[in-house]
Structure formats: structure tokens, C-alpha cells
Amino acid sequence: MVEEAAARGLAAIAVTDHDVVGGLDEAKAAADEHGIELLTGVELTADWDGKTVHILGYGIDPADPTLTAALDRGRALMAAHVEEVLAALEQAGTPLTADDLARYRVRYASGAALVLAMVQHGILRKASNGGALLRLASREPRAYTAVEAIQVIHAAGGIAALAHPAKIVRDRPCLAPEEVRPLVEAGLDAVEVWQIVHGEEERGHYTLLAQSLGLLVVGGSDCHGPRKTYGPRIGSQQVPWAVYDGLMEALAARRA
């Protein structure tokens, strides 16, 4: 990924994988080799009043014990969920194995991998209770609320940002400032403006929202690796260098 960023002429990137930090040391070494500024990060999957939200953590210490404990708890909860669903599939006569889940490129076996594997293997058609199994698989446990995710990121020395806010409420991409304010009061530092799912209207809306709530603005390509047709989308969102400067200033102030 760092090599791809260098080939596209990017000056700075952040690595914010979902609920894991295992690739950051390798990414930092590659960034130093290619002369790219790298912000260590993470993307925490959290519950916010019954909705799934992603809280980005920029500039975190990957070895912080509060962060690693939270990530370990999330992994353990997800492992128990996967085992529960696999047992239910076995009982229904439509078993799946760990190898069936491993083919999907995810941080570790999760509800998303379960659903994809169930669809791939036609379990929804084969099992008499296919709908119930699908609902069970999709009810992923959450190890932290959005407020707790912000606290974890702060404990690790990072800046907490609300990722792709346009995706939080179905069919209503532009959240009102009053809806986001409780997270700001809990310590939210920033909101993502430049994003692959944000059009011009959403970018303008969340830029104004950030100004009204005193938040930093951040952005990125939300690249999840190569796509079948168009290749990786890293660098697809042109984020101004001032955003990086703003993050670095905020991180310096937090560490001070």
C-alpha cells in the first residue's frame, strides 16, 4: 500500500485498519524508505445508540495498553460470535468451516465473513431457517460504544474522527449538528469530509458542520485494497496538506 502511495505521488498517508494495528510497524518502515509521512491509526467499529459507526484514531500509539486491551476484547467477542453461528449452521445441516471464512479479506473472521460465506454456499436457500441464520450472523457484537471508542483513542494519544458520516443513517446522508453534538461533548475531535461516498453536497455540509461544532476536518480514500476492475483507489480523494498540518498540531497539543 505504501509503495502504491509513493507511485501515485502522495506526500502523507494514514493507515487505519479495522480494529487491528498489526500492520503499522511494517507500514512505518516502508514509509520511511519511500519518504512518505505516515500517521499511525486505527478504525474502531462501535455502537452509537443502536447504529454502527466507525471512529478513526489518528496518531495513536499502537502499543498503548488501553487500546490493545480494547482490541483484544473486540476480537474475543467476535470469535465467540463466529463460534455461535458456526454451531447453529452445523445444527441446521449446512456447516461452514474456518477455511470457508478465511477466503474473505477481513481483519479476522467476523459477521461480514459469515454472511458472505453463507451467500456463497447457498445456505439461505438450503437451510429451512436461512433467514434466522442470516440475522444471527449479521448481529455482530460491539466491544465498545462510540463514546468508549473516543476514550480509547485519546488514551492512546490519538485524534478521534467520525468516519464517513453520510453512511450512518440510511437514506439521510447529511446529519444535523445537533445529532453529532453528543459525540463532540464526549471528546470527538474531527469529522471526515473527503470520502469516497461523499459527493459535493456532503463535503460542503460536513465542512460547515465541522466549523459550527469546532471540529477538525479529515479525509481519505477509504481504500480496502485492489478492486477487480479499477485497481486500488488510494489517492482518489485529494486531501489538502493543511489537513495533515492540522492533525499534527492537534496531536502535538494533546501530547503536551
C-alpha positions in Angstrom: 0.0 0.0 0.0 2.8 2.4 0.8 4.5 1.6 -2.4 1.3 2.3 -4.3 1.0 5.6 -2.4 4.6 6.5 -3.4 3.9 5.6 -7.1 0.9 8.0 -7.0 2.9 10.8 -5.6 1.2 11.1 -2.2 3.1 13.0 0.4 1.4 11.7 3.5 -1.0 8.8 4.3 -2.7 7.3 7.4 -3.1 3.6 7.9 -6.4 3.0 9.8 -7.3 -0.7 9.6 -10.5 -2.0 11.1 -10.0 -2.9 14.8 -6.4 -4.1 14.3 -3.0 -2.4 14.4 -0.7 -5.3 13.3 0.5 -3.8 10.0 1.7 -0.4 11.4 5.3 -1.2 12.0 5.8 -2.6 8.5 3.9 0.4 7.1 6.1 2.8 9.0 9.3 1.2 7.8 8.1 1.3 4.2 7.0 4.9 4.5 10.5 5.9 5.8 12.0 4.1 2.9 9.9 5.9 0.4 10.0 9.3 2.0 6.3 9.5 2.9 4.8 10.9 6.1 2.8 8.2 7.8 0.2 8.6 10.6 -0.4 5.5 12.6 -4.1 4.9 13.0 -7.0 2.5 13.6 -10.7 2.4 12.7 -12.8 1.3 15.7 -16.2 -0.3 14.9 -18.5 1.0 17.6 -22.2 1.2 18.7 -23.9 4.6 18.7 -27.4 4.4 20.0 -28.0 1.2 18.1 -26.3 2.3 15.0 -22.9 1.1 13.8 -20.3 3.8 13.5 -16.6 3.9 12.7 -14.4 6.1 14.8 -11.0 6.8 13.2 -8.0 7.2 15.5 -5.1 9.2 14.0 -1.6 9.3 15.5 -2.3 6.6 18.1 0.4 4.6 20.0 -0.3 1.0 18.7 1.2 -0.4 21.9 -0.9 1.6 24.3 -2.4 -0.9 26.8 -5.9 0.6 26.9 -6.0 0.3 23.1 -4.6 -3.2 22.9 -7.0 -4.4 25.7 -10.0 -2.9 23.8 -8.9 -4.6 20.5 -8.3 -7.9 22.3 -11.8 -7.7 23.8 -13.3 -7.0 20.4 -11.5 -9.9 18.8 -12.6 -12.3 21.7 -16.3 -11.2 21.4 -16.2 -11.7 17.6 -14.6 -15.1 18.0 -17.4 -16.2 20.3 -20.0 -14.8 17.9 -18.4 -16.8 15.0 -18.4 -20.0 17.0 -22.1 -19.5 17.9 -23.1 -19.0 14.3 -20.9 -22.0 13.1 -22.6 -24.2 15.7 -26.1 -23.0 14.5 -25.1 -23.7 10.9 -23.9 -27.2 11.9 -27.1 -27.9 13.7 -29.1 -26.8 10.6 -27.2 -29.2 8.4 -25.4 -26.5 6.4 -22.0 -26.4 8.0 -19.2 -23.9 7.3 -15.6 -24.2 8.4 -12.9 -21.7 9.4 -11.3 -22.2 5.9 -14.6 -21.1 4.3 -14.4 -17.8 6.2 -10.6 -17.3 5.7 -11.0 -16.6 1.9 -12.6 -13.2 2.6 -10.1 -10.5 3.1 -11.1 -9.2 6.6 -9.2 -8.4 9.8 -10.3 -11.7 11.2 -13.4 -13.9 10.9 -16.5 -11.7 11.6 -20.2 -11.4 10.9 -19.4 -10.0 7.5 -17.3 -13.0 6.6 -20.1 -15.3 7.9 -22.8 -13.6 5.7 -20.6 -13.6 2.6 -19.8 -17.3 3.1 -23.5 -18.2 3.7 -24.4 -16.4 0.5 -21.6 -18.0 -1.5 -22.5 -21.5 -0.3 -26.2 -21.1 -0.9 -27.1 -21.6 2.7 -30.0 -19.2 2.7 -31.7 -21.5 0.1 -30.6 -24.8 1.6 -31.5 -24.2 5.3 -35.1 -24.2 6.4 -34.2 -21.4 8.9 -32.0 -19.5 6.5 -33.4 -16.1 7.4 -32.9 -16.6 11.1 -29.3 -17.8 10.5 -28.6 -14.7 8.4 -30.0 -12.4 11.1 -27.9 -14.2 13.7 -24.7 -13.9 11.6 -25.3 -10.2 11.0 -25.8 -9.3 14.7 -22.1 -8.6 15.3 -21.1 -7.8 18.9 -19.6 -4.5 19.6 -16.8 -4.2 22.2 -17.2 -0.5 22.7 -19.7 2.3 22.3 -18.8 5.4 20.2 -18.0 7.3 23.4 -15.8 4.5 24.7 -14.0 4.3 21.3 -13.2 8.0 21.6 -11.9 7.5 25.1 -9.7 4.6 23.9 -8.2 6.7 21.1 -7.5 9.5 23.5 -5.9 7.1 25.9 -3.6 6.0 23.0 -2.6 9.6 22.4 -4.7 10.0 19.2 -7.2 12.2 17.5 -10.7 10.8 17.2 -12.7 11.4 14.0 -16.1 10.3 12.9 -15.7 8.3 9.7 -17.9 8.6 6.6 -20.9 10.3 8.4 -23.0 10.1 5.3 -23.3 6.3 5.8 -24.5 6.3 9.4 -28.3 6.9 8.8 -29.7 5.1 5.8 -31.2 7.5 3.2 -30.2 10.6 5.2 -26.6 11.4 4.4 -26.5 14.9 6.0 -26.7 14.7 9.8 -27.6 17.8 11.7 -25.1 19.4 14.1 -27.4 18.6 17.0 -27.2 14.9 16.2 -23.4 14.9 16.3 -23.0 17.3 19.2 -23.3 14.5 21.9 -20.1 12.9 20.4 -18.4 16.3 20.4 -19.3 16.7 24.1 -17.8 13.2 24.6 -14.5 14.4 23.1 -14.8 13.8 19.3 -12.1 15.8 17.6 -12.8 15.7 13.9 -15.2 14.6 11.1 -14.4 13.0 7.8 -15.2 15.3 4.9 -13.2 13.9 1.9 -14.6 10.4 1.4 -15.3 8.0 -1.5 -19.1 8.0 -0.5 -19.3 11.8 -0.1 -20.4 13.9 -3.1 -20.0 17.6 -3.3 -23.1 18.2 -1.3 -22.0 16.0 1.6 -18.5 17.5 1.6 -19.9 21.0 1.8 -22.4 20.0 4.6 -19.8 18.4 6.8 -17.3 21.2 6.3 -19.9 23.6 7.7 -20.9 21.1 10.4 -17.2 20.9 11.5 -17.0 24.7 11.6 -20.1 25.0 13.7 -19.0 22.4 16.2 -15.3 23.3 16.3 -14.1 20.1 14.8 -11.1 19.3 12.6 -11.8 18.1 9.1 -10.1 14.9 7.8 -10.3 12.7 4.8 -9.0 9.8 2.8 -9.7 7.3 0.1 -11.1 4.5 2.4 -9.0 2.2 0.3 -9.6 -1.5 1.1 -7.1 -2.9 -1.4 -7.3 -3.7 -5.2 -10.7 -3.9 -6.8 -11.5 -6.2 -9.6 -11.8 -3.6 -12.3 -10.3 -0.3 -11.4 -7.4 -1.2 -9.1 -6.9 0.3 -5.7 -8.5 3.7 -5.0 -5.7 5.0 -2.8 -5.2 8.7 -3.5 -8.6 9.1 -5.1 -9.5 11.7 -2.6 -7.3 14.8 -2.9 -7.0 16.0 0.7 -5.2 19.3 1.2 -1.9 19.3 3.0 -3.3 21.7 5.6 -5.4 18.9 6.9 -2.3 16.9 7.8 -0.7 20.0 9.3 -3.9 20.5 11.4 -3.7 16.9 12.6 -0.1 17.2 13.6 -0.7 20.4 15.5 -3.6 18.8 17.4 -1.5 15.7 18.2 1.3 17.9 19.5 -1.1 19.8 21.7 -2.6 16.6 23.0 0.8 15.1 23.8 1.9 18.3 25.5 
